[in-house]
Amino acid sequence: MTAADLPDDAVLVCIDMQVGFDDPAWGDRNNPEMEARVAGLLAAWRAADRPV
């Protein structure tokens, strides 16, 4: 899917993007690159002048 495939009123909603489980008791994360990927997604979305 490309930005051209999205409806004009599509929005990006990022939910629970925080350090809520940063405790050794939870073990290692399975997605260490999450922050960088979300940042890239937000940058691309904003560059396309889409609402967040």
mmCIF entry with sequence, helices, sheets and N, C-alpha, C, O atoms, coordinates in Angstrom:
data_MODEL
# 
_entry.id   MODEL 
# 
_entity.id                         1 
_entity.type                       polymer 
_entity.pdbx_number_of_molecules   1 
# 
_entity_poly.entity_id                      1 
_entity_poly.type                           'polypeptide(L)' 
_entity_poly.nstd_linkage                   no 
_entity_poly.nstd_monomer                   no 
_entity_poly.pdbx_seq_one_letter_code       MTAADLPDDAVLVCIDMQVGFDDPAWGDRNNPEMEARVAGLLAAWRAADRPV 
_entity_poly.pdbx_seq_one_letter_code_can   MTAADLPDDAVLVCIDMQVGFDDPAWGDRNNPEMEARVAGLLAAWRAADRPV 
_entity_poly.pdbx_strand_id                 A 
# 
loop_
_entity_poly_seq.entity_id 
_entity_poly_seq.num 
_entity_poly_seq.mon_id 
_entity_poly_seq.hetero 
1 1  MET n 
1 2  THR n 
1 3  ALA n 
1 4  ALA n 
1 5  ASP n 
1 6  LEU n 
1 7  PRO n 
1 8  ASP n 
1 9  ASP n 
1 10 ALA n 
1 11 VAL n 
1 12 LEU n 
1 13 VAL n 
1 14 CYS n 
1 15 ILE n 
1 16 ASP n 
1 17 MET n 
1 18 GLN n 
1 19 VAL n 
1 20 GLY n 
1 21 PHE n 
1 22 ASP n 
1 23 ASP n 
1 24 PRO n 
1 25 ALA n 
1 26 TRP n 
1 27 GLY n 
1 28 ASP n 
1 29 ARG n 
1 30 ASN n 
1 31 ASN n 
1 32 PRO n 
1 33 GLU n 
1 34 MET n 
1 35 GLU n 
1 36 ALA n 
1 37 ARG n 
1 38 VAL n 
1 39 ALA n 
1 40 GLY n 
1 41 LEU n 
1 42 LEU n 
1 43 ALA n 
1 44 ALA n 
1 45 TRP n 
1 46 ARG n 
1 47 ALA n 
1 48 ALA n 
1 49 ASP n 
1 50 ARG n 
1 51 PRO n 
1 52 VAL n 
# 
_struct_asym.id          A 
_struct_asym.entity_id   1 
# 
loop_
_struct_conf.conf_type_id 
_struct_conf.id 
_struct_conf.pdbx_PDB_helix_id 
_struct_conf.beg_label_comp_id 
_struct_conf.beg_label_asym_id 
_struct_conf.beg_label_seq_id 
_struct_conf.pdbx_beg_PDB_ins_code 
_struct_conf.end_label_comp_id 
_struct_conf.end_label_asym_id 
_struct_conf.end_label_seq_id 
_struct_conf.pdbx_end_PDB_ins_code 
_struct_conf.beg_auth_comp_id 
_struct_conf.beg_auth_asym_id 
_struct_conf.beg_auth_seq_id 
_struct_conf.end_auth_comp_id 
_struct_conf.end_auth_asym_id 
_struct_conf.end_auth_seq_id 
_struct_conf.pdbx_PDB_helix_class 
_struct_conf.details 
_struct_conf.pdbx_PDB_helix_length 
HELX_P HELX_P1 AA1 ALA A 3  ? ASP A 5  ? ALA A 3  ASP A 5  5 ? 3  
HELX_P HELX_P2 AA2 PRO A 24 ? TRP A 26 ? PRO A 24 TRP A 26 5 ? 3  
HELX_P HELX_P3 AA3 MET A 34 ? ALA A 47 ? MET A 34 ALA A 47 1 ? 14 
# 
_struct_conf_type.id          HELX_P 
_struct_conf_type.criteria    ? 
_struct_conf_type.reference   ? 
# 
loop_
_atom_site.group_PDB 
_atom_site.id 
_atom_site.type_symbol 
_atom_site.label_atom_id 
_atom_site.label_alt_id 
_atom_site.label_comp_id 
_atom_site.label_asym_id 
_atom_site.label_entity_id 
_atom_site.label_seq_id 
_atom_site.pdbx_PDB_ins_code 
_atom_site.Cartn_x 
_atom_site.Cartn_y 
_atom_site.Cartn_z 
_atom_site.occupancy 
_atom_site.B_iso_or_equiv 
_atom_site.pdbx_formal_charge 
_atom_site.auth_seq_id 
_atom_site.auth_comp_id 
_atom_site.auth_asym_id 
_atom_site.auth_atom_id 
_atom_site.pdbx_PDB_model_num 
ATOM 1   N N  . MET A 1 1  ? 0.850  -1.176  0.000  1.00 0.00 ? 1  MET A N  1 
ATOM 2   C CA . MET A 1 1  ? 0.000  0.000   0.000  1.00 0.00 ? 1  MET A CA 1 
ATOM 3   C C  . MET A 1 1  ? 0.893  1.236   0.000  1.00 0.00 ? 1  MET A C  1 
ATOM 4   O O  . MET A 1 1  ? 1.896  1.291   0.711  1.00 0.00 ? 1  MET A O  1 
ATOM 5   N N  . THR A 1 2  ? 0.525  2.202   -0.788 1.00 0.00 ? 2  THR A N  1 
ATOM 6   C CA . THR A 1 2  ? 1.243  3.471   -0.824 1.00 0.00 ? 2  THR A CA 1 
ATOM 7   C C  . THR A 1 2  ? 0.341  4.568   -0.281 1.00 0.00 ? 2  THR A C  1 
ATOM 8   O O  . THR A 1 2  ? -0.851 4.357   -0.061 1.00 0.00 ? 2  THR A O  1 
ATOM 9   N N  . ALA A 1 3  ? 0.927  5.746   -0.066 1.00 0.00 ? 3  ALA A N  1 
ATOM 10  C CA . ALA A 1 3  ? 0.132  6.874   0.422  1.00 0.00 ? 3  ALA A CA 1 
ATOM 11  C C  . ALA A 1 3  ? -0.996 7.201   -0.544 1.00 0.00 ? 3  ALA A C  1 
ATOM 12  O O  . ALA A 1 3  ? -2.055 7.670   -0.127 1.00 0.00 ? 3  ALA A O  1 
ATOM 13  N N  . ALA A 1 4  ? -0.778 6.958   -1.832 1.00 0.00 ? 4  ALA A N  1 
ATOM 14  C CA . ALA A 1 4  ? -1.810 7.239   -2.828 1.00 0.00 ? 4  ALA A CA 1 
ATOM 15  C C  . ALA A 1 4  ? -3.017 6.313   -2.654 1.00 0.00 ? 4  ALA A C  1 
ATOM 16  O O  . ALA A 1 4  ? -4.119 6.651   -3.086 1.00 0.00 ? 4  ALA A O  1 
ATOM 17  N N  . ASP A 1 5  ? -2.823 5.150   -2.028 1.00 0.00 ? 5  ASP A N  1 
ATOM 18  C CA . ASP A 1 5  ? -3.911 4.202   -1.810 1.00 0.00 ? 5  ASP A CA 1 
ATOM 19  C C  . ASP A 1 5  ? -4.771 4.553   -0.603 1.00 0.00 ? 5  ASP A C  1 
ATOM 20  O O  . ASP A 1 5  ? -5.846 3.981   -0.420 1.00 0.00 ? 5  ASP A O  1 
ATOM 21  N N  . LEU A 1 6  ? -4.309 5.484   0.216  1.00 0.00 ? 6  LEU A N  1 
ATOM 22  C CA . LEU A 1 6  ? -5.031 5.833   1.440  1.00 0.00 ? 6  LEU A CA 1 
ATOM 23  C C  . LEU A 1 6  ? -6.098 6.879   1.164  1.00 0.00 ? 6  LEU A C  1 
ATOM 24  O O  . LEU A 1 6  ? -5.908 7.743   0.308  1.00 0.00 ? 6  LEU A O  1 
ATOM 25  N N  . PRO A 1 7  ? -7.214 6.816   1.874  1.00 0.00 ? 7  PRO A N  1 
ATOM 26  C CA . PRO A 1 7  ? -8.213 7.874   1.722  1.00 0.00 ? 7  PRO A CA 1 
ATOM 27  C C  . PRO A 1 7  ? -7.659 9.203   2.214  1.00 0.00 ? 7  PRO A C  1 
ATOM 28  O O  . PRO A 1 7  ? -6.758 9.232   3.052  1.00 0.00 ? 7  PRO A O  1 
ATOM 29  N N  . ASP A 1 8  ? -8.191 10.290  1.701  1.00 0.00 ? 8  ASP A N  1 
ATOM 30  C CA . ASP A 1 8  ? -7.710 11.623  2.068  1.00 0.00 ? 8  ASP A CA 1 
ATOM 31  C C  . ASP A 1 8  ? -7.843 11.913  3.555  1.00 0.00 ? 8  ASP A C  1 
ATOM 32  O O  . ASP A 1 8  ? -7.076 12.707  4.099  1.00 0.00 ? 8  ASP A O  1 
ATOM 33  N N  . ASP A 1 9  ? -8.801 11.283  4.217  1.00 0.00 ? 9  ASP A N  1 
ATOM 34  C CA . ASP A 1 9  ? -9.008 11.566  5.635  1.00 0.00 ? 9  ASP A CA 1 
ATOM 35  C C  . ASP A 1 9  ? -8.349 10.536  6.560  1.00 0.00 ? 9  ASP A C  1 
ATOM 36  O O  . ASP A 1 9  ? -8.667 10.482  7.748  1.00 0.00 ? 9  ASP A O  1 
ATOM 37  N N  . ALA A 1 10 ? -7.433 9.719   6.023  1.00 0.00 ? 10 ALA A N  1 
ATOM 38  C CA . ALA A 1 10 ? -6.725 8.737   6.853  1.00 0.00 ? 10 ALA A CA 1 
ATOM 39  C C  . ALA A 1 10 ? -5.813 9.456   7.838  1.00 0.00 ? 10 ALA A C  1 
ATOM 40  O O  . ALA A 1 10 ? -5.195 10.467  7.504  1.00 0.00 ? 10 ALA A O  1 
ATOM 41  N N  . VAL A 1 11 ? -5.735 8.926   9.048  1.00 0.00 ? 11 VAL A N  1 
ATOM 42  C CA . VAL A 1 11 ? -4.860 9.487   10.081 1.00 0.00 ? 11 VAL A CA 1 
ATOM 43  C C  . VAL A 1 11 ? -3.965 8.379   10.629 1.00 0.00 ? 11 VAL A C  1 
ATOM 44  O O  . VAL A 1 11 ? -4.290 7.195   10.528 1.00 0.00 ? 11 VAL A O  1 
ATOM 45  N N  . LEU A 1 12 ? -2.848 8.775   11.204 1.00 0.00 ? 12 LEU A N  1 
ATOM 46  C CA . LEU A 1 12 ? -1.947 7.836   11.871 1.00 0.00 ? 12 LEU A CA 1 
ATOM 47  C C  . LEU A 1 12 ? -2.137 8.005   13.371 1.00 0.00 ? 12 LEU A C  1 
ATOM 48  O O  . LEU A 1 12 ? -2.018 9.110   13.899 1.00 0.00 ? 12 LEU A O  1 
ATOM 49  N N  . VAL A 1 13 ? -2.431 6.912   14.049 1.00 0.00 ? 13 VAL A N  1 
ATOM 50  C CA . VAL A 1 13 ? -2.618 6.938   15.497 1.00 0.00 ? 13 VAL A CA 1 
ATOM 51  C C  . VAL A 1 13 ? -1.567 6.022   16.119 1.00 0.00 ? 13 VAL A C  1 
ATOM 52  O O  . VAL A 1 13 ? -1.576 4.812   15.889 1.00 0.00 ? 13 VAL A O  1 
ATOM 53  N N  . CYS A 1 14 ? -0.678 6.591   16.892 1.00 0.00 ? 14 CYS A N  1 
ATOM 54  C CA . CYS A 1 14 ? 0.341  5.815   17.606 1.00 0.00 ? 14 CYS A CA 1 
ATOM 55  C C  . CYS A 1 14 ? -0.129 5.642   19.042 1.00 0.00 ? 14 CYS A C  1 
ATOM 56  O O  . CYS A 1 14 ? -0.379 6.619   19.749 1.00 0.00 ? 14 CYS A O  1 
ATOM 57  N N  . ILE A 1 15 ? -0.245 4.404   19.460 1.00 0.00 ? 15 ILE A N  1 
ATOM 58  C CA . ILE A 1 15 ? -0.782 4.108   20.785 1.00 0.00 ? 15 ILE A CA 1 
ATOM 59  C C  . ILE A 1 15 ? 0.291  3.455   21.651 1.00 0.00 ? 15 ILE A C  1 
ATOM 60  O O  . ILE A 1 15 ? 0.977  2.527   21.223 1.00 0.00 ? 15 ILE A O  1 
ATOM 61  N N  . ASP A 1 16 ? 0.422  3.957   22.868 1.00 0.00 ? 16 ASP A N  1 
ATOM 62  C CA . ASP A 1 16 ? 1.286  3.366   23.885 1.00 0.00 ? 16 ASP A CA 1 
ATOM 63  C C  . ASP A 1 16 ? 2.748  3.310   23.447 1.00 0.00 ? 16 ASP A C  1 
ATOM 64  O O  . ASP A 1 16 ? 3.393  2.269   23.573 1.00 0.00 ? 16 ASP A O  1 
ATOM 65  N N  . MET A 1 17 ? 3.266  4.406   22.942 1.00 0.00 ? 17 MET A N  1 
ATOM 66  C CA . MET A 1 17 ? 4.672  4.496   22.545 1.00 0.00 ? 17 MET A CA 1 
ATOM 67  C C  . MET A 1 17 ? 5.476  5.078   23.701 1.00 0.00 ? 17 MET A C  1 
ATOM 68  O O  . MET A 1 17 ? 5.956  6.209   23.629 1.00 0.00 ? 17 MET A O  1 
ATOM 69  N N  . GLN A 1 18 ? 5.615  4.307   24.751 1.00 0.00 ? 18 GLN A N  1 
ATOM 70  C CA . GLN A 1 18 ? 6.313  4.773   25.939 1.00 0.00 ? 18 GLN A CA 1 
ATOM 71  C C  . GLN A 1 18 ? 7.178  3.655   26.508 1.00 0.00 ? 18 GLN A C  1 
ATOM 72  O O  . GLN A 1 18 ? 7.107  2.509   26.064 1.00 0.00 ? 18 GLN A O  1 
ATOM 73  N N  . VAL A 1 19 ? 7.973  3.997   27.468 1.00 0.00 ? 19 VAL A N  1 
ATOM 74  C CA . VAL A 1 19 ? 8.821  3.015   28.136 1.00 0.00 ? 19 VAL A CA 1 
ATOM 75  C C  . VAL A 1 19 ? 8.077  2.539   29.384 1.00 0.00 ? 19 VAL A C  1 
ATOM 76  O O  . VAL A 1 19 ? 8.419  2.916   30.505 1.00 0.00 ? 19 VAL A O  1 
ATOM 77  N N  . GLY A 1 20 ? 7.075  1.720   29.178 1.00 0.00 ? 20 GLY A N  1 
ATOM 78  C CA . GLY A 1 20 ? 6.252  1.271   30.286 1.00 0.00 ? 20 GLY A CA 1 
ATOM 79  C C  . GLY A 1 20 ? 6.702  -0.043  30.899 1.00 0.00 ? 20 GLY A C  1 
ATOM 80  O O  . GLY A 1 20 ? 6.357  -0.339  32.043 1.00 0.00 ? 20 GLY A O  1 
ATOM 81  N N  . PHE A 1 21 ? 7.458  -0.829  30.165 1.00 0.00 ? 21 PHE A N  1 
ATOM 82  C CA . PHE A 1 21 ? 7.885  -2.138  30.650 1.00 0.00 ? 21 PHE A CA 1 
ATOM 83  C C  . PHE A 1 21 ? 9.403  -2.238  30.647 1.00 0.00 ? 21 PHE A C  1 
ATOM 84  O O  . PHE A 1 21 ? 9.960  -3.281  30.305 1.00 0.00 ? 21 PHE A O  1 
ATOM 85  N N  . ASP A 1 22 ? 10.065 -1.165  31.025 1.00 0.00 ? 22 ASP A N  1 
ATOM 86  C CA . ASP A 1 22 ? 11.525 -1.128  31.063 1.00 0.00 ? 22 ASP A CA 1 
ATOM 87  C C  . ASP A 1 22 ? 11.989 -1.615  32.430 1.00 0.00 ? 22 ASP A C  1 
ATOM 88  O O  . ASP A 1 22 ? 12.480 -0.839  33.250 1.00 0.00 ? 22 ASP A O  1 
ATOM 89  N N  . ASP A 1 23 ? 11.824 -2.906  32.658 1.00 0.00 ? 23 ASP A N  1 
ATOM 90  C CA . ASP A 1 23 ? 12.184 -3.505  33.934 1.00 0.00 ? 23 ASP A CA 1 
ATOM 91  C C  . ASP A 1 23 ? 12.770 -4.882  33.645 1.00 0.00 ? 23 ASP A C  1 
ATOM 92  O O  . ASP A 1 23 ? 12.202 -5.633  32.852 1.00 0.00 ? 23 ASP A O  1 
ATOM 93  N N  . PRO A 1 24 ? 13.887 -5.229  34.267 1.00 0.00 ? 24 PRO A N  1 
ATOM 94  C CA . PRO A 1 24 ? 14.500 -6.538  34.022 1.00 0.00 ? 24 PRO A CA 1 
ATOM 95  C C  . PRO A 1 24 ? 13.546 -7.711  34.260 1.00 0.00 ? 24 PRO A C  1 
ATOM 96  O O  . PRO A 1 24 ? 13.717 -8.774  33.662 1.00 0.00 ? 24 PRO A O  1 
ATOM 97  N N  . ALA A 1 25 ? 12.561 -7.534  35.111 1.00 0.00 ? 25 ALA A N  1 
ATOM 98  C CA . ALA A 1 25 ? 11.620 -8.624  35.385 1.00 0.00 ? 25 ALA A CA 1 
ATOM 99  C C  . ALA A 1 25 ? 10.852 -9.050  34.140 1.00 0.00 ? 25 ALA A C  1 
ATOM 100 O O  . ALA A 1 25 ? 10.404 -10.193 34.053 1.00 0.00 ? 25 ALA A O  1 
ATOM 101 N N  . TRP A 1 26 ? 10.693 -8.141  33.171 1.00 0.00 ? 26 TRP A N  1 
ATOM 102 C CA . TRP A 1 26 ? 9.956  -8.451  31.945 1.00 0.00 ? 26 TRP A CA 1 
ATOM 103 C C  . TRP A 1 26 ? 10.822 -9.170  30.922 1.00 0.00 ? 26 TRP A C  1 
ATOM 104 O O  . TRP A 1 26 ? 10.295 -9.706  29.948 1.00 0.00 ? 26 TRP A O  1 
ATOM 105 N N  . GLY A 1 27 ? 12.132 -9.196  31.116 1.00 0.00 ? 27 GLY A N  1 
ATOM 106 C CA . GLY A 1 27 ? 13.029 -9.852  30.164 1.00 0.00 ? 27 GLY A CA 1 
ATOM 107 C C  . GLY A 1 27 ? 13.382 -8.935  29.007 1.00 0.00 ? 27 GLY A C  1 
ATOM 108 O O  . GLY A 1 27 ? 12.997 -7.766  28.979 1.00 0.00 ? 27 GLY A O  1 
ATOM 109 N N  . ASP A 1 28 ? 14.130 -9.491  28.041 1.00 0.00 ? 28 ASP A N  1 
ATOM 110 C CA . ASP A 1 28 ? 14.561 -8.717  26.873 1.00 0.00 ? 28 ASP A CA 1 
ATOM 111 C C  . ASP A 1 28 ? 13.381 -8.412  25.960 1.00 0.00 ? 28 ASP A C  1 
ATOM 112 O O  . ASP A 1 28 ? 12.439 -9.194  25.842 1.00 0.00 ? 28 ASP A O  1 
ATOM 113 N N  . ARG A 1 29 ? 13.463 -7.264  25.328 1.00 0.00 ? 29 ARG A N  1 
ATOM 114 C CA . ARG A 1 29 ? 12.433 -6.898  24.347 1.00 0.00 ? 29 ARG A CA 1 
ATOM 115 C C  . ARG A 1 29 ? 12.621 -7.705  23.074 1.00 0.00 ? 29 ARG A C  1 
ATOM 116 O O  . ARG A 1 29 ? 13.738 -8.101  22.741 1.00 0.00 ? 29 ARG A O  1 
ATOM 117 N N  . ASN A 1 30 ? 11.541 -7.943  22.373 1.00 0.00 ? 30 ASN A N  1 
ATOM 118 C CA . ASN A 1 30 ? 11.619 -8.667  21.102 1.00 0.00 ? 30 ASN A CA 1 
ATOM 119 C C  . ASN A 1 30 ? 11.621 -7.719  19.905 1.00 0.00 ? 30 ASN A C  1 
ATOM 120 O O  . ASN A 1 30 ? 11.636 -8.170  18.760 1.00 0.00 ? 30 ASN A O  1 
ATOM 121 N N  . ASN A 1 31 ? 11.607 -6.401  20.161 1.00 0.00 ? 31 ASN A N  1 
ATOM 122 C CA . ASN A 1 31 ? 11.548 -5.416  19.081 1.00 0.00 ? 31 ASN A CA 1 
ATOM 123 C C  . ASN A 1 31 ? 12.451 -4.213  19.394 1.00 0.00 ? 31 ASN A C  1 
ATOM 124 O O  . ASN A 1 31 ? 11.954 -3.096  19.542 1.00 0.00 ? 31 ASN A O  1 
ATOM 125 N N  . PRO A 1 32 ? 13.760 -4.426  19.494 1.00 0.00 ? 32 PRO A N  1 
ATOM 126 C CA . PRO A 1 32 ? 14.650 -3.331  19.899 1.00 0.00 ? 32 PRO A CA 1 
ATOM 127 C C  . PRO A 1 32 ? 14.683 -2.156  18.923 1.00 0.00 ? 32 PRO A C  1 
ATOM 128 O O  . PRO A 1 32 ? 15.119 -1.068  19.300 1.00 0.00 ? 32 PRO A O  1 
ATOM 129 N N  . GLU A 1 33 ? 14.239 -2.341  17.690 1.00 0.00 ? 33 GLU A N  1 
ATOM 130 C CA . GLU A 1 33 ? 14.260 -1.239  16.723 1.00 0.00 ? 33 GLU A CA 1 
ATOM 131 C C  . GLU A 1 33 ? 12.919 -0.514  16.618 1.00 0.00 ? 33 GLU A C  1 
ATOM 132 O O  . GLU A 1 33 ? 12.716 0.281   15.700 1.00 0.00 ? 33 GLU A O  1 
ATOM 133 N N  . MET A 1 34 ? 12.006 -0.780  17.546 1.00 0.00 ? 34 MET A N  1 
ATOM 134 C CA . MET A 1 34 ? 10.669 -0.189  17.485 1.00 0.00 ? 34 MET A CA 1 
ATOM 135 C C  . MET A 1 34 ? 10.695 1.330   17.438 1.00 0.00 ? 34 MET A C  1 
ATOM 136 O O  . MET A 1 34 ? 10.024 1.927   16.596 1.00 0.00 ? 34 MET A O  1 
ATOM 137 N N  . GLU A 1 35 ? 11.454 1.970   18.324 1.00 0.00 ? 35 GLU A N  1 
ATOM 138 C CA . GLU A 1 35 ? 11.463 3.430   18.383 1.00 0.00 ? 35 GLU A CA 1 
ATOM 139 C C  . GLU A 1 35 ? 11.903 4.040   17.059 1.00 0.00 ? 35 GLU A C  1 
ATOM 140 O O  . GLU A 1 35 ? 11.302 5.004   16.586 1.00 0.00 ? 35 GLU A O  1 
ATOM 141 N N  . ALA A 1 36 ? 12.952 3.479   16.462 1.00 0.00 ? 36 ALA A N  1 
ATOM 142 C CA . ALA A 1 36 ? 13.450 3.999   15.184 1.00 0.00 ? 36 ALA A CA 1 
ATOM 143 C C  . ALA A 1 36 ? 12.422 3.795   14.074 1.00 0.00 ? 36 ALA A C  1 
ATOM 144 O O  . ALA A 1 36 ? 12.256 4.665   13.219 1.00 0.00 ? 36 ALA A O  1 
ATOM 145 N N  . ARG A 1 37 ? 11.743 2.671   14.079 1.00 0.00 ? 37 ARG A N  1 
ATOM 146 C CA . ARG A 1 37 ? 10.732 2.407   13.045 1.00 0.00 ? 37 ARG A CA 1 
ATOM 147 C C  . ARG A 1 37 ? 9.524  3.329   13.185 1.00 0.00 ? 37 ARG A C  1 
ATOM 148 O O  . ARG A 1 37 ? 8.998  3.821   12.187 1.00 0.00 ? 37 ARG A O  1 
ATOM 149 N N  . VAL A 1 38 ? 9.089  3.560   14.409 1.00 0.00 ? 38 VAL A N  1 
ATOM 150 C CA . VAL A 1 38 ? 7.964  4.473   14.627 1.00 0.00 ? 38 VAL A CA 1 
ATOM 151 C C  . VAL A 1 38 ? 8.371  5.892   14.246 1.00 0.00 ? 38 VAL A C  1 
ATOM 152 O O  . VAL A 1 38 ? 7.580  6.622   13.648 1.00 0.00 ? 38 VAL A O  1 
ATOM 153 N N  . ALA A 1 39 ? 9.596  6.291   14.586 1.00 0.00 ? 39 ALA A N  1 
ATOM 154 C CA . ALA A 1 39 ? 10.078 7.625   14.214 1.00 0.00 ? 39 ALA A CA 1 
ATOM 155 C C  . ALA A 1 39 ? 10.108 7.783   12.697 1.00 0.00 ? 39 ALA A C  1 
ATOM 156 O O  . ALA A 1 39 ? 9.737  8.837   12.180 1.00 0.00 ? 39 ALA A O  1 
ATOM 157 N N  . GLY A 1 40 ? 10.545 6.747   11.976 1.00 0.00 ? 40 GLY A N  1 
ATOM 158 C CA . GLY A 1 40 ? 10.555 6.793   10.517 1.00 0.00 ? 40 GLY A CA 1 
ATOM 159 C C  . GLY A 1 40 ? 9.156  6.873   9.938  1.00 0.00 ? 40 GLY A C  1 
ATOM 160 O O  . GLY A 1 40 ? 8.913  7.611   8.983  1.00 0.00 ? 40 GLY A O  1 
ATOM 161 N N  . LEU A 1 41 ? 8.240  6.117   10.513 1.00 0.00 ? 41 LEU A N  1 
ATOM 162 C CA . LEU A 1 41 ? 6.846  6.157   10.068 1.00 0.00 ? 41 LEU A CA 1 
ATOM 163 C C  . LEU A 1 41 ? 6.245  7.535   10.294 1.00 0.00 ? 41 LEU A C  1 
ATOM 164 O O  . LEU A 1 41 ? 5.582  8.079   9.411  1.00 0.00 ? 41 LEU A O  1 
ATOM 165 N N  . LEU A 1 42 ? 6.474  8.103   11.474 1.00 0.00 ? 42 LEU A N  1 
ATOM 166 C CA . LEU A 1 42 ? 5.970  9.448   11.760 1.00 0.00 ? 42 LEU A CA 1 
ATOM 167 C C  . LEU A 1 42 ? 6.561  10.478  10.803 1.00 0.00 ? 42 LEU A C  1 
ATOM 168 O O  . LEU A 1 42 ? 5.845  11.351  10.314 1.00 0.00 ? 42 LEU A O  1 
ATOM 169 N N  . ALA A 1 43 ? 7.854  10.384  10.533 1.00 0.00 ? 43 ALA A N  1 
ATOM 170 C CA . ALA A 1 43 ? 8.503  11.336  9.628  1.00 0.00 ? 43 ALA A CA 1 
ATOM 171 C C  . ALA A 1 43 ? 7.913  11.244  8.224  1.00 0.00 ? 43 ALA A C  1 
ATOM 172 O O  . ALA A 1 43 ? 7.640  12.265  7.594  1.00 0.00 ? 43 ALA A O  1 
ATOM 173 N N  . ALA A 1 44 ? 7.718  10.023  7.737  1.00 0.00 ? 44 ALA A N  1 
ATOM 174 C CA . ALA A 1 44 ? 7.144  9.842   6.399  1.00 0.00 ? 44 ALA A CA 1 
ATOM 175 C C  . ALA A 1 44 ? 5.707  10.346  6.350  1.00 0.00 ? 44 ALA A C  1 
ATOM 176 O O  . ALA A 1 44 ? 5.301  10.983  5.378  1.00 0.00 ? 44 ALA A O  1 
ATOM 177 N N  . TRP A 1 45 ? 4.945  10.062  7.389  1.00 0.00 ? 45 TRP A N  1 
ATOM 178 C CA . TRP A 1 45 ? 3.547  10.485  7.443  1.00 0.00 ? 45 TRP A CA 1 
ATOM 179 C C  . TRP A 1 45 ? 3.456  12.003  7.436  1.00 0.00 ? 45 TRP A C  1 
ATOM 180 O O  . TRP A 1 45 ? 2.653  12.588  6.709  1.00 0.00 ? 45 TRP A O  1 
ATOM 181 N N  . ARG A 1 46 ? 4.300  12.636  8.262  1.00 0.00 ? 46 ARG A N  1 
ATOM 182 C CA . ARG A 1 46 ? 4.291  14.102  8.327  1.00 0.00 ? 46 ARG A CA 1 
ATOM 183 C C  . ARG A 1 46 ? 4.799  14.720  7.029  1.00 0.00 ? 46 ARG A C  1 
ATOM 184 O O  . ARG A 1 46 ? 4.291  15.758  6.606  1.00 0.00 ? 46 ARG A O  1 
ATOM 185 N N  . ALA A 1 47 ? 5.788  14.104  6.391  1.00 0.00 ? 47 ALA A N  1 
ATOM 186 C CA . ALA A 1 47 ? 6.305  14.606  5.115  1.00 0.00 ? 47 ALA A CA 1 
ATOM 187 C C  . ALA A 1 47 ? 5.230  14.565  4.037  1.00 0.00 ? 47 ALA A C  1 
ATOM 188 O O  . ALA A 1 47 ? 5.238  15.376  3.111  1.00 0.00 ? 47 ALA A O  1 
ATOM 189 N N  . ALA A 1 48 ? 4.304  13.613  4.161  1.00 0.00 ? 48 ALA A N  1 
ATOM 190 C CA . ALA A 1 48 ? 3.179  13.514  3.223  1.00 0.00 ? 48 ALA A CA 1 
ATOM 191 C C  . ALA A 1 48 ? 2.041  14.443  3.628  1.00 0.00 ? 48 ALA A C  1 
ATOM 192 O O  . ALA A 1 48 ? 0.972  14.428  3.018  1.00 0.00 ? 48 ALA A O  1 
ATOM 193 N N  . ASP A 1 49 ? 2.274  15.253  4.661  1.00 0.00 ? 49 ASP A N  1 
ATOM 194 C CA . ASP A 1 49 ? 1.296  16.218  5.169  1.00 0.00 ? 49 ASP A CA 1 
ATOM 195 C C  . ASP A 1 49 ? 0.006  15.532  5.609  1.00 0.00 ? 49 ASP A C  1 
ATOM 196 O O  . ASP A 1 49 ? -1.094 16.020  5.353  1.00 0.00 ? 49 ASP A O  1 
ATOM 197 N N  . ARG A 1 50 ? 0.167  14.384  6.278  1.00 0.00 ? 50 ARG A N  1 
ATOM 198 C CA . ARG A 1 50 ? -0.970 13.629  6.803  1.00 0.00 ? 50 ARG A CA 1 
ATOM 199 C C  . ARG A 1 50 ? -1.142 13.932  8.285  1.00 0.00 ? 50 ARG A C  1 
ATOM 200 O O  . ARG A 1 50 ? -0.156 14.217  8.964  1.00 0.00 ? 50 ARG A O  1 
ATOM 201 N N  . PRO A 1 51 ? -2.373 13.880  8.809  1.00 0.00 ? 51 PRO A N  1 
ATOM 202 C CA . PRO A 1 51 ? -2.592 14.162  10.233 1.00 0.00 ? 51 PRO A CA 1 
ATOM 203 C C  . PRO A 1 51 ? -2.148 13.010  11.132 1.00 0.00 ? 51 PRO A C  1 
ATOM 204 O O  . PRO A 1 51 ? -2.302 11.835  10.800 1.00 0.00 ? 51 PRO A O  1 
ATOM 205 N N  . VAL A 1 52 ? -1.597 13.386  12.269 1.00 0.00 ? 52 VAL A N  1 
ATOM 206 C CA . VAL A 1 52 ? -1.178 12.412  13.286 1.00 0.00 ? 52 VAL A CA 1 
ATOM 207 C C  . VAL A 1 52 ? -2.050 12.622  14.496 1.00 0.00 ? 52 VAL A C  1 
ATOM 208 O O  . VAL A 1 52 ? -1.896 11.921  15.497 1.00 0.00 ? 52 VAL A O  1 
# 
